[in-house]
Amino acid sequence: MIEIGVLLGVMVLAAAWMVKVVLRRGKRRTENVEGLLIESAHTAQAREDRSTYNAASMHGSTPQQQRFRP
């Protein structure tokens, strides 16, 4: 029975620690918008790269099904 109490105590402490970490992260604020602008630029670049380097552009054609010929 003691083992169950210790296990539950450790689980409660772990949950409390996780709640503390999550709440602490929410309090951080940026003093300027440079970080947001950098993140926005990286997101736009990733979106452009995904459309530029898709399967059709890398292989020279769109993927096609191979038809069976006996």
Buried (B, 14 or more C-beta within 10 A) or exposed (E): EEEEEEEEEEEEEEEEEEEEEEEEEEEEEEEEEEEEEEEEEEEEEEEEEEEEEEEEEEEEEEEEEEEEEE
